[in-house]
Amino acid sequence: MKGLELPVESLVQCENLIMDSIVKIVELSNSSGATIALSGGIDSALVATLASRVVDVYGLLLPDSASTTPEDMRDAELLAKELGIDCEVIEIGDLVQAVYDRRPRIGPAECRLAYANVKPRMRMIVNYFAANLDGRVVLGTGNKTELLMGYFTKYGDGGVDILPIGDLYKTQVRQMAKHLEVPAAIIEKPPSAGLWAGQTDEAEMGATYEEIDSILYAVFDLGMSLEDVENATGASDATIKMVMERVKNSEHKRSMPPVVGLSEVFSRQ
């Protein structure tokens, strides 16, 4: 959709704003640098590329042998080497299994998503453990599409100190990654959260990122009515409804936990 495609000058402006924000949070928190989980995917690759230009970055590769592919590990390691980022590999499979073992009566067949979400939550724990040991901040890798769709795990990959690309749609992430010459093997692979073997983002969400982004951009950036969105994007009514339902149902993920107000009680004392 027109408007989603960013011209080169806008890409450069975005780069500078993102790098400045990373520097600022490192300085304000009096940190020594930043930690990032490298998945072998485009989002972490883009954040790592930008962050490595302005702060000291330490990379973590956190595979689970049940769902992490050798290709993702290879791409993450090659990227770290190319960027000059020191990194280490920590296999989380046994940690995840230890959690699973606490509820042996319930299995992934009955609660697939609950089981899958243990992985990003375990990665969050390891991320912060490493970051705290070294006095670093944790860089998030979520993009605007994922945030609006709620396509992230609460207190998992959503548990970070800053979301550098959180205002870029997935299609814009791809544009910037190409502009910065992120390896083509990373850019072109099907996006996956690695929740289970063979899982892909688009299959799970039921639409392509191009379709989803055009709908979200039309609604949230251009302020179109849902009727106009269908005409402007060519998306089906069913796809538009699916996207908007996901946005609505995931609102809790984008808000701090509500605090129950008790001022009325206190004012009566």
DOGU-486156 format. One record per residue: x, y, z of N, C-alpha, C in turn; residue number from 0. Coordinates in steps of 0.1 Angstrom, whole numbers, plus 2048, in hexadecimal, padded with zeros to 3 digits. Each point is the difference from the previous one (the first is absolute). Layout:
<atoms>
X,Y,Z,X,Y,Z,X,Y,Z,NUM;
...
</atoms>
This chain:
<atoms>
808,7F4,800,7F8,80C,800,809,80C,800,0;
7FB,80B,7F9,808,80C,7FF,801,806,80E,1;
80C,804,804,802,806,80D,808,7F6,809,2;
7FE,7F3,7FE,808,7F6,807,80E,7FF,7FB,3;
802,803,7F3,80D,7FF,7FA,808,80D,804,4;
80B,7FE,807,807,80C,805,80B,804,7F6,5;
801,80D,7FC,80B,804,7F8,80D,7FF,807,6;
80B,801,7F9,80D,7FF,806,803,80A,80B,7;
7FC,80C,7FE,802,80B,80A,7F9,7FD,80D,8;
7F4,7FA,7FF,7F8,7FC,80C,807,7F4,807,9;
805,7F7,7F9,807,7F5,806,80C,805,808,10;
807,809,7FA,80C,806,807,7FC,807,80D,11;
7F5,807,7FF,7FB,807,80C,7FC,7F6,80B,12;
7F9,7F5,7FC,7FD,7F6,809,80C,7FA,806,13;
80A,7FC,7F8,80C,7FB,805,806,808,80C,14;
801,80D,7FD,806,809,809,7F8,802,80D,15;
7F3,800,7FF,7F7,801,80C,802,7F3,808,16;
800,7F5,7FA,801,7F3,807,80E,7FF,807,17;
80A,804,7F9,80E,7FF,806,801,80A,80C,18;
7FA,80C,7FE,801,80A,80B,7F8,7FB,80C,19;
7F5,7F9,7FE,7F8,7FB,80B,807,7F5,808,20;
807,7F8,7F8,808,7F5,807,80B,806,808,21;
807,80A,7FB,80A,807,808,7FB,806,80C,22;
7F4,807,7FF,7FA,807,80B,7FC,7F7,80B,23;
7FA,7F4,7FD,7FC,7F7,80B,80C,7FA,807,24;
80B,7FD,7F8,80C,7FB,806,806,80A,80A,25;
800,80D,7FB,806,80B,809,7F7,803,80C,26;
7F3,801,7FE,7F7,803,80B,800,7F5,80B,27;
802,7F4,7FC,800,7F5,809,80E,7FD,806,28;
80A,808,7FB,80D,7FE,805,805,7F2,7FD,29;
7FD,7FB,7F4,803,7F2,7FD,80D,800,7F8,30;
806,7F4,7FF,80C,7FE,7F8,7FE,7FD,7F2,31;
7F3,7FD,7FC,7FD,7FD,7F2,7F3,7F9,800,32;
7FE,7F8,7F6,7F3,7F9,7FE,801,7F1,7FD,33;
7F6,7F9,804,7FF,7F2,7FD,7F5,7FD,7F6,34;
802,7F7,7F7,7F5,7FD,7F6,800,7F1,7FD,35;
7F4,7FA,800,7FF,7F2,7FC,7FF,800,7F1,36;
80A,7F9,7FA,801,7FF,7F1,7F9,7F3,7FC,37;
7F5,801,7F8,7F9,7F4,7FD,803,7FB,7F2,38;
807,808,7F8,802,7FC,7F2,7F6,806,7F7,39;
7F6,808,806,7F6,806,7F9,803,80F,7FC,40;
7F7,806,7F8,803,80D,7FB,7FF,80B,80B,41;
7F6,7FE,809,7FF,80B,80A,80C,801,809,42;
804,7F5,806,80C,801,809,80C,804,7F8,43;
801,7FC,7F3,80C,804,7F8,800,80F,7FE,44;
7F4,806,7FD,800,80E,7FE,803,808,80D,45;
7FB,7FC,80B,803,807,80D,80F,7FE,803,46;
805,7F4,7FE,80E,7FE,803,809,809,7F7,47;
7FC,800,7F3,808,808,7F7,801,80F,804,48;
7F4,806,804,800,80E,804,807,802,80D,49;
7FD,7F7,80A,806,802,80D,80F,7FF,800,50;
805,7F6,7F8,80E,7FE,800,808,80C,7FB,51;
7F9,809,7F9,807,80C,7FB,803,80A,80B,52;
7F8,800,80B,800,80B,80A,803,7FB,80E,53;
7FE,7F4,804,803,7FB,80D,806,7F3,800,54;
806,7FB,80B,805,7F3,801,7F5,7F6,802,55;
7FF,7F6,7F7,7F5,7F7,7FF,806,7F2,803,56;
7F8,7F9,809,804,7F2,803,7F4,7F7,7FB,57;
803,7F6,7F8,7F5,7F8,7FA,7FE,7F3,807,58;
7F4,7FC,801,7FC,7F3,806,7F9,7F8,7F5,59;
805,7F4,7FE,7F8,7F6,7F7,7FA,7F6,80A,60;
7F3,800,800,7F9,7F8,80A,7F7,7F5,7F9,61;
806,7F6,7FA,7F9,7F6,7F9,7F8,7F6,809,62;
7F6,7FB,7FA,7F9,7F4,806,801,7F6,7F5,63;
806,7F5,803,803,7F6,7F5,7F3,7FA,7FA,64;
7F5,801,807,7F3,7FB,7FB,7FA,809,7F5,65;
804,80D,800,7FA,808,7F6,809,80A,7F9,66;
80D,802,805,809,809,7F9,807,7F8,7F5,67;
800,806,7F4,806,7FA,7F5,80F,802,7FF,68;
808,7F7,7FA,80E,803,7FE,803,80C,7F8,69;
7F7,803,7F6,801,80B,7F7,7FF,80D,809,70;
7F7,801,809,7FF,80C,809,80D,802,808,71;
805,7F5,806,80C,801,808,80C,805,7F7,72;
801,7FA,7F4,80B,804,7F7,7FF,80F,7FC,73;
7F3,804,7FD,7FF,80E,7FC,803,80A,80C,74;
7FC,7FC,80C,802,808,80B,80F,801,803,75;
807,7F5,7FF,80E,800,803,808,808,7F5,76;
7FC,7FE,7F4,807,808,7F5,7FE,80F,801,77;
7F3,803,804,7FE,80F,802,808,806,80B,78;
801,7F8,80B,807,805,80C,80F,802,7FC,79;
805,7F7,7F8,80E,801,7FC,802,80B,7F6,80;
7F6,802,7F7,801,80C,7F7,800,80D,807,81;
7F8,801,80A,7FE,80D,808,80B,801,80A,82;
808,7F6,803,80A,801,80B,7FA,800,80D,83;
7F5,7F8,802,7F9,7FF,80D,804,7F4,807,84;
805,801,80C,803,7F4,808,7F3,7FA,804,85;
7FF,7F2,800,7F4,7FA,803,803,7F2,806,86;
7F5,7FA,806,801,7F3,805,7F3,7F8,7FE,87;
802,7F3,7FF,7F4,7F8,7FE,7FC,7F9,80D,88;
7F3,802,804,7FB,7F9,80C,7F3,7F8,7FB,89;
801,7F3,801,7F5,7F8,7FC,7F6,800,80B,90;
7F3,803,7FD,7F6,802,80A,7F7,7F4,801,91;
802,7F6,7F8,7F7,7F4,7FF,7FE,7FA,80E,92;
80B,7FE,807,7FE,7F9,80D,7F9,809,80A,93;
802,80D,7FF,7F9,809,809,7F1,800,7FD,94;
7FD,800,7F3,7F2,800,7FC,7F9,7F3,805,95;
807,7F5,7FE,7FB,7F3,804,7FE,7FF,80F,96;
808,807,808,7FF,800,80E,7F2,806,804,97;
7FC,80A,7F9,7F3,807,802,7F5,7F6,7FC,98;
802,7FA,7F4,7F5,7F7,7FC,7FE,7F4,80A,99;
80B,7FC,806,7FF,7F5,809,7F8,803,80D,100;
7FE,80C,803,7F9,804,80C,7F1,7FD,7FE,101;
7FB,7FF,7F3,7F2,7FE,7FE,7FF,7F4,7F7,102;
803,7F4,805,800,7F4,7F7,7F3,7FB,7FC,103;
7F5,805,807,7F3,7FB,7FC,7FA,807,7F4,104;
806,80B,7FC,7FC,808,7F5,80B,801,7F6,105;
7FD,7FD,7F3,80A,800,7F6,7FE,80A,7F5,106;
809,801,7F7,7FF,809,7F5,7F4,7FE,7F6,107;
7FC,7F3,800,7F4,7FE,7F8,7F4,807,804,108;
7FF,802,80E,7F4,807,806,803,80F,800,109;
80C,804,802,803,80E,803,80C,804,7F8,110;
7FF,800,7F3,80C,802,7F7,806,80D,802,111;
7F8,80B,800,805,80D,801,807,803,80E,112;
7F9,7FB,80A,806,802,80E,80E,7F9,800,113;
801,7F5,7FA,80D,7F9,800,80A,808,7F8,114;
7FC,805,7F4,809,807,7F7,805,80D,807,115;
7F7,807,808,804,80C,806,80A,7FF,80B,116;
802,7F4,805,80B,7FE,80A,80D,804,7FA,117;
802,7FD,7F3,80D,802,7FA,804,80F,7FF,118;
7F8,809,7FB,804,80E,801,801,806,80E,119;
7F8,7FA,809,801,805,80E,80D,7FB,806,120;
804,7F4,7FD,80D,7FC,805,80B,808,7FA,121;
7FF,803,7F3,80A,809,7FA,801,80E,806,122;
7F4,805,804,800,80D,808,808,7FF,80D,123;
7FF,7F5,807,807,7FE,80C,80F,800,7FE,124;
804,7F8,7F6,80E,7FF,7FD,806,80D,7FB,125;
7F8,807,7F8,804,80E,7FB,803,809,80B,126;
7F7,800,80A,802,80A,80B,80A,7FB,80A,127;
802,7F3,801,80B,7FB,809,80D,805,7FA,128;
802,7FE,7F3,80D,804,7F9,801,80F,801,129;
7F5,807,7FD,801,80F,800,803,805,80E,130;
7FA,7FB,80A,803,804,80E,80E,7FD,804,131;
805,7F5,7FC,80E,7FC,804,80A,80A,7FA,132;
7FD,805,7F4,80A,809,7F9,7FC,80F,801,133;
7F5,803,807,7FB,80E,800,7FC,805,7F3,134;
7F8,7F8,7F9,7FB,804,7F3,7F1,802,7FF,135;
7FB,806,7F6,7F1,801,7FD,7FD,7F5,7F6,136;
7F3,7FC,800,7FC,7F5,7F7,7F8,807,7F4,137;
805,7FD,7F4,7FA,806,7F4,7F5,7F6,7FC,138;
7F4,806,7FD,7F5,7F8,7FB,801,800,7F1,139;
7F9,7F6,7F9,801,7FF,7F2,7F2,801,7FA,140;
7F5,803,808,7F3,800,7FA,7FE,80C,7F7,141;
7F8,7FE,7F5,7FD,80A,7F7,7F1,805,802,142;
7FC,80A,7F9,7F3,806,802,7F4,7F6,7FC,143;
802,7F8,7F6,7F6,7F6,7FC,7FE,7F7,80C,144;
80B,7FA,805,7FF,7F7,80B,7F9,806,80C,145;
804,80C,803,7FA,807,80C,7F1,802,7FF,146;
7FC,805,7F4,7F2,803,7FE,7F8,7F3,800,147;
805,7F5,7FA,7F9,7F4,7FF,801,7F7,80C,148;
808,805,80A,802,7F8,80C,808,7F3,7FD,149;
808,801,7F5,808,7F4,7FD,80D,800,807,150;
7FF,7FF,80D,80C,7FE,808,7FB,7FB,80E,151;
80A,7FB,807,7FC,7F9,80D,802,80A,80B,152;
7F5,802,807,800,809,80C,80A,7FB,80A,153;
809,809,805,80B,7FC,809,809,7F6,7FA,154;
800,7FF,7F3,80A,7F8,7F8,808,809,7F8,155;
7FE,7FF,7F2,807,809,7F8,7FB,80E,801,156;
7F5,802,807,7FB,80D,803,807,806,80C,157;
808,7F9,808,806,804,80C,80E,806,7FC,158;
801,80D,7FD,80D,806,7FC,801,80E,805,159;
80B,806,7FE,802,80E,805,7FC,80B,7F5,160;
801,7FC,7F4,7FD,809,7F5,7FD,7F8,7F4,161;
7F7,806,7F8,7FC,7F9,7F3,804,80A,7F4,162;
80C,7FE,7FC,806,80A,7F6,7F8,800,7F3,163;
7FB,7F5,7FB,7F8,800,7F4,7F1,7FE,802,164;
7FC,803,80C,7F2,7FF,803,7F6,809,7F9,165;
805,80A,7F9,7F8,809,7F8,802,7FE,7F1,166;
806,7F4,7FC,801,7FD,7F2,7F8,7F3,7FD,167;
7F7,801,7F6,7F9,7F4,7FC,80A,7F6,7FA,168;
7FB,7F3,800,809,7F6,7FB,805,803,7F2,169;
7F8,805,7F7,804,803,7F2,80B,80B,800,170;
7FF,809,80A,80A,80B,801,80D,7FA,806,171;
7FF,7F6,809,80C,7FA,805,807,7F9,7F5,172;
7F9,7FA,7F7,807,7FA,7F4,807,80B,7F7,173;
7F9,80B,7FE,806,80B,7F9,80D,805,806,174;
800,802,80D,80C,805,807,80B,7F5,800,175;
7FC,7F4,802,80A,7F5,800,807,7FF,7F2,176;
7F9,802,7F5,806,800,7F3,809,80C,7FF,177;
7FB,80B,804,808,80D,7FF,80D,7FF,808,178;
800,7F9,80B,80C,7FE,808,808,7F4,7FD,179;
7FC,7F9,7F5,807,7F4,7FB,801,7F5,80A,180;
7F5,7FE,808,7FF,7F4,808,801,7F4,7F6,181;
806,7F5,804,802,7F4,7F7,7F2,7FC,7FA,182;
800,7FD,7F3,7F4,7FD,7F9,7FA,7F3,805,183;
808,7F7,805,7FB,7F3,806,7F7,803,80B,184;
803,80A,808,7F7,804,80B,7F4,807,7FC,185;
801,809,7F7,7F5,808,7FB,7F5,7F7,7F9,186;
805,7F6,7F8,7F7,7F9,7F8,7F9,7F4,806,187;
805,7FC,80C,7FA,7F4,806,7F2,803,806,188;
7F7,7F6,800,7F3,802,806,801,804,80E,189;
7FA,80B,805,800,804,80E,7FA,7F5,809,190;
807,7FE,80B,7FB,7F6,809,804,803,80E,191;
7F7,7FE,80A,803,803,80E,807,7F4,806,192;
801,7F5,7F8,807,7F4,805,7F9,7F9,80C,193;
7F2,801,800,7F9,7FB,80C,7FF,7F1,7FF,194;
7FF,7FA,7F4,800,7F2,7FE,806,7FD,7F2,195;
803,7F4,7FE,807,7FC,7F3,7F7,803,7F5,196;
805,807,7F6,7F8,803,7F4,7F7,80C,801,197;
800,807,80C,7F7,80B,802,804,80C,7F8,198;
7F7,807,7FA,803,80D,7FA,7F6,80B,804,199;
804,80C,800,7F7,80B,805,7F3,801,7F7,200;
802,800,7F3,7F5,803,7F7,7F6,7F4,800,201;
805,7F4,801,7F6,7F5,801,7F8,800,80D,202;
807,804,80B,7F9,801,80D,7F6,80B,800,203;
803,80C,7FA,7F7,80B,800,7F5,800,7F6,204;
803,7F8,7F5,7F6,7FE,7F6,800,80A,7F5,205;
80A,808,7FE,802,80A,7F6,80E,803,7FE,206;
804,806,7F4,80E,804,7FE,802,80D,808,207;
80D,803,802,803,80C,806,7FC,80C,7F7,208;
801,7FE,7F3,7FC,80B,7F7,7F2,804,802,209;
7F7,7F5,801,7F2,803,802,7FD,806,80E,210;
806,7FB,80A,7FE,805,80D,805,80E,802,211;
80C,803,7FB,805,80D,801,7F8,80B,7F8,212;
7FB,7FC,7F5,7F8,809,7F8,7F3,804,808,213;
7FA,7F6,807,7F4,802,808,803,809,80C,214;
80B,7FC,807,803,808,80C,804,80E,7FC,215;
808,802,7F6,804,80D,7FC,7F4,809,7FC,216;
7F6,7FA,7F9,7F4,807,7FB,7F8,805,80C,217;
7FF,7F7,80A,7F8,803,80C,807,80A,80A,218;
80C,7FC,803,807,808,80B,808,80C,7FC,219;
805,800,7F3,808,80B,7FC,7F7,809,7F7,220;
7F7,7FB,7F8,7F8,808,7F7,7F2,803,806,221;
7FC,7F9,80A,7F4,802,806,7F4,7FC,7F8,222;
801,7F6,7F7,7F5,7FC,7F8,7F6,7F8,807,223;
7F3,801,7FC,7F6,7F8,805,802,7F2,7FA,224;
7FA,7F6,807,802,7F2,7FB,7FA,7FE,7F2,225;
7F6,807,7FD,7FA,7FF,7F2,80A,805,7F6,226;
807,80B,803,80A,806,7F7,80C,7F7,7FF,227;
804,7F9,80B,80B,7F8,800,7FF,7F5,7F6,228;
7F5,7FA,7FF,7FE,7F5,7F6,802,805,7F2,229;
7FB,80B,7FD,802,806,7F2,80F,804,7FE,230;
806,805,80A,80E,805,7FE,80A,7F5,800,231;
7FE,7F6,807,80A,7F5,801,7FD,7F4,7F7,232;
7F3,7FE,7FD,7FD,7F4,7F9,7FF,7F3,809,233;
802,802,80D,7FF,7F5,809,7F1,7FC,802,234;
7FE,7F3,802,7F3,7FB,802,7FA,805,80D,235;
7F3,800,801,7F9,804,80C,804,7F7,80C,236;
801,7F3,7FD,804,7F7,80B,80E,803,805,237;
809,803,7F7,80E,803,805,800,80D,808,238;
7F9,80A,7FC,7FF,80D,807,7FA,7FD,80E,239;
7F6,7F9,801,7FA,7FD,80D,809,7F8,809,240;
808,7F6,7FA,809,7F9,808,80B,809,806,241;
805,809,7F7,80B,809,805,7FB,809,80B,242;
7F4,806,7FE,7FB,809,80A,7FC,7F9,80D,243;
7FB,7F3,7FF,7FD,7F8,80C,80D,7FD,808,244;
80B,7FD,7F9,80D,7FE,807,805,80C,807,245;
7FE,80C,7F9,804,80C,807,7F8,802,80C,246;
7F3,7FF,800,7F8,802,80B,803,7F6,80B,247;
801,7F4,7FD,802,7F5,80A,80D,800,807,248;
80A,807,7FA,80E,800,805,803,80E,807,249;
7F6,808,802,802,80D,807,807,7FF,80D,250;
7FD,7F6,808,806,7FE,80D,80F,7FE,7FF,251;
805,7FB,7F5,80E,7FE,7FE,808,80D,7FF,252;
7F9,80A,7FB,806,80D,7FD,7FF,80A,80C,253;
7FA,7FB,80B,7FD,809,80B,806,7FB,80D,254;
804,809,809,804,7FB,80D,7F5,7FA,807,255;
803,7F7,809,7F5,7F9,808,7F8,80B,807,256;
7F2,7FF,800,7F8,80A,806,802,800,810,257;
800,80C,805,801,801,80F,7F2,803,805,258;
7FB,7F8,809,7F3,803,806,800,80C,808,259;
7F8,80A,7FD,800,80D,807,7F8,7FF,80D,260;
807,805,80A,7FA,7FF,80E,7FE,80E,806,261;
802,80A,7F8,800,80E,806,7F2,803,806,262;
7F5,7FA,7FB,7F3,803,806,800,7FB,80F,263;
806,7F5,802,801,7FA,80E,808,809,809,264;
80C,804,7FB,809,808,808,7FA,80E,803,265;
7F9,805,7F6,7FA,80E,802,7F5,800,80B,266;
7FB,7F5,804,7F6,7FF,80A,805,7FF,80E,267;
80D,7FE,801,806,7FE,80D,802,80D,808,268;
</atoms>
